[in-house]
Amino acid sequence: MNHTTRRHFIPALLALGAGLPLAARAQHRDEALRIVCGYPPGGSVDIVCRKLAERLTATGFTAQAIVENRSGAAGRLAVQEVRRGPADGSVMLVTPASVVTMYAHIYRPLSYDPFADLAPVSSVAATGFALAVGPRVPASVVTVEGFARWCNANPAAAQCGNAGAGSMPHFMALLMERELRVAMTHVPYRGGSAAMQSVAAGDVASALGTESSARPLAQAGRLRVLATSGADRSPFFPQVATFREEGLVRLTQREWFGAFMPARTPDAVVRGAAEALRAVLQEPDVRAVWERAGLLVESSTPVALLAAMRSEYDFWGPLIKASGFTPES
């Protein structure tokens, strides 16, 4: 698959099957549903989990959906919790794509096999990435090409912050460095918001992170977004060109959030959960919560989510290997 085709492939996969067969409609569950979140309260994944729990309960899919925050090991603890859970539809994982696509290339050995241990249910949200610069970069730099020229002319100042070593923004930044043919110093932070704050403060020249992490400071005029990573312009930064428009097609990437159940969960149960998620994701209130968090609403069939997982896994594997990155833990 060529890269031009791929940029449309994953969104198309995740959009397949706007509706599921009537036989797969969700049925009410008398017991509680545990939605396991691998990140602390207040973050974007937690926000998604809590709203889904609220609406899955209110719509009668389950008697009560409860969010359990099992943060730690960059989201891996939550996967381990769910893979060991009962395969009866009573437990669901909501996690970013990188945890089930990139981690198998990063952490050796990985304590789980995302393809063997999890049953894909549906995508639930997505976010693009943004390249942001701050006061260290002259205001005359307004394009990615201009930023590359500035980096080459100022190698000691060519720094790029990211959300943490081994995160998807980290590898996006490495890919950007490779595509721009520049040398950059990559600076990891404890989260994307911290990286963007550092850019705004003038501590580092730039950061590559999620659109949601860049949005507040960009709106406040404290940093400038030079490009976003979607196939089309971001609704959050409609005035900003995409990497694709700048000729950097391989940087057309997103991070989606997906819902999963333990492997061996019956297909009918998985399809029912996918249908329930699809229904609540169409609600205006859910869309409003996602928008405030800087996220896009997305849903898919289980089959389409599995195909998207495989595509992301195959794309990032060679790049991660070529980087020589070794995690500390």
N, C-alpha and C positions, 0 to 999 in steps of 0.2 A: 504493500500500500504506500503510495507516495504521500508526502507530507501535506500537499494541498488537499488531497482527498481526506486525510485523517482529521484535519481541523473541523470538518463537517461531520465526520463519522461518529464520534462519541456523542455529541449532542443529539444526533439523529437516532442513535441507538437508544439513548435514554428517553427519547420522546416516543418511541415505538409503542403501539398499543395504547392509545389514549384511553380506551376502555378495555376492560377484561370481560371474558365470557360471563353470562349471568350465573352460571354454575359456580363461579369462583367468588361470588359476592360474599362479603364479610358477614359472619354470623356472631351474634352476641355471645360473649364468654362470661360465665358466672364468676370466675376467679379473677384475681388481679393480674395485670400485665406489668412486668418489670422492664423498664426501658433503661438500659445501662449506658452511661455516658463516661467516656474515658478522660474527661477533663473537669476542672473545678467549676463550681457554680459561677454564673455571670458571664462566661465566655459564649462565643457564637454557637458552639455545639450544644452547650447546656441550654441556651435560649431555645434552640430548635427542639430539643428533647422535651422541655417543659411545655411548650405550646402543643406539641404533638400529643403529649400525655393528657393535657386538658381537653383537647378536642376528641381524642379517641374515647375518652370517658363520656364526654357530653353527648356524643353521637351514638353511644350504646354499643360500640365495638367490644368494649370490655367493661366489667363492673367498676374497675378502678385501675388506672394506669399510674404507676409510681416510678419516678426517676431516681435511679441510684447512681451517684457519682463515684466511680472507681478510678480516680485519677492516679497517674503514676506511669513511669516507663514510657512516656510519650504516647499514651493511648493503648499500649500493649496489654496492660492489666485488665482492661475492660474486655478485650477480645478473649483473653484466657477465661474470664468469668463466664462469658456467654458460651464459649465452646464446650464448657463443662456443664452447662445448664440443661434442663429437661427439654427434650425435642417435642414439645407438645403445644407450642405457640404461646407459652406463658412468659417468655423472655425474649427481648429484642435488643440488639445493639444498634446504636446510631453513631457513625464514625466517619471522619474524613477519608477520602479515597486513598491517600498516601499510606494509611495504616494497613490497608488490605491490598495494596499494589506495589508500593516502593519498598516497604520494610523488608520484604523477603530478600531484596538485593542488598540491604544495608546491614541488617542484623544477622550474623551467621554464628551459630544457628539461631533461627527464629523459633520461638516456643509454640508457634501454631502455623498451620498451613491454611491460608485464607481460602483456597479453593476446595480443600478437603474438609475443613472444620466448620465452615459457615455456609448457610443457605441464603443467597441474595434475595431480598424482598423488593425493594424499590429505592431509587434515588429520592431524596427529599429536598435538597437545596444545592446551590452551586455558587461559587464566587470566582471572579477573575483575579488576576494579579496586576499590580501597578508598580511602575518604576517612578520613584519620587526623589527629588533633589531638594536641597535646602540652601541656606545662605552661603555655604562654601563654594557652590557652583554659580558662576556669573549669570545674571538674569538674561543675558544674551543667548544662553544655551536653552533652546526651546524644543529641540528634537532629539531623538535617540542618536541620530548620526552626529549631531553637534556635541552630544554628551561623549560619544566615543572619541571624537577629536580632542575634546578637553581632557579626557583620561590619558590619552597618549601624550599630550603636551604637559600633563601634570601627574606623572606616575606616582609620586609619593603621596598625593592627595586622592588618588583613585581608589576610594573605599566604597564598599557596598554592604550595608547592614542586612541582616535577615532574622527570621523568627527563631532561629536556633540551629545549631549544627545538626545536619541530617534531616532537616525539615524540607518540605516541598519548596518553600521559597528559597532555601539555600541552594537546592539543585537547579531551580529556575535561574538563580543568579549565576551559577556556574555555566549553565547553558547560554545565558546572555553573554557572558564574558567570551565564551568560545565563538559564538555567532558574530560578535562585534570585533573579534580579533584584538582584544585589549587585555592588559594585565591588571587585575584588580585585587585588592586586599579584602577578603570576606570577613565580616565582623558579626559573630553570632550574638543574639540577645535572648533574653527570656521572654519570648513572645514578639509578635509583629508590632504591637502598639509601642513597646519599648524601643524597637528599632526606629520607628517613625518619629518618636519623640526625640531621639538622638539626632536624627537628620534635621529636624526643626530647630534644635538647639545649636546646630553647627558643629557637633562632635564628629560626625562623619558626613561625607559628601552626599551619599545616596543610600537608598534602601529599596529592596524589591520585596514586596509583601502583598497580602490580600488587599483588594480594593477597600474592604471594610476597615482595615487598619490604617489606611491612608486618608480615608474620607474626612474624618473630623478635622484634622490639621490642614488638609487642603481647603476645606470650606472656610477655615479661619484665616487663610492666607499665609500660613506659616511654612508651607512647603508647596512645591510645584510638581504635578504629575506630568511626566513626559510621554508615557505610553501605557496602554492597558493591553491585556493578553487575550481578550475574547476574539472570536471569529468576526464579531461585529462590535461596533462601539458600545461602551458600557452605558447603561441608563444612568449610572451614578456619575459618570464623567463623559457626557455626550460630546463635549467640545474637544476631547483629547483623542488623538489618533491611536489606532491599534498598532501593535508590533507588526502585524501583517501588512498594514498600510505603509509601514516603514521598510518593508521588504524582508522582515525577519519572520518567515512563516513558521519556523520550528518553535517559536515562542508563543504560538497560538495554543494556549493551555488554560485549563481551569482546575479548580479543586471542587469536586462534588462531595456531598455528604450522602452516605447510603445507610439504609436499614437492613439488618441481617438477623437471621435466627440461627440456632444451632443446626449443623448438618443433621440429616435424618428427620428433620421436621417434615411431616407429610406435605406433599405438594399442594393439596387442597387448603391446608392451613396457611401456607406461604402465600398462595394466590389470594386468599381471603384477606390477609393482612395487607397485601399490596393494593387491593381494591379499597380497603378502608383508608389507607394513606392517601391514595389518589383522590378520594372524595374530600377529605379534610384539607388537602393542599389546594383545592379549588376555592376554598372559602376566602372572602375578601379580608377577614380579620387576620387570617394566617398570612396572607400575602403582605399585609401591612406590617406585621411583626418582622417578617423576613426583610422587608425593605428598610425598616429602621435599623436592622442589624447589618445592612449592606449586603444582603444575600438575595439571590434569585430563587424563585420557586421552581422545583423540578420534580417530576415523577416518572416512573418507568415500570415496565414489566420485570419480573425476576430474570427472565432470559436476557433481556436487554442489559440489565445491570451486570450480569455475569460477563457478557460480551465486552462491556465497557471496562470491567476489571482486567480482563485478559489483554485488551488493547493497551491500557495504561502500563500494565506489568511489562509487556513486550517493549514498549517505547522507552521506558526509563531504565531498564536493565543495563543495556550497553553504556549508557551515559554515566550511570552510577559506577559501574566497573571502571570505566576510563578515568573517572575522577580520582580513584585511589583512596576514596574516603573510608576511614575506619572509625566507627563510633567509640566513644569512651565507655559507654555502658549500654 
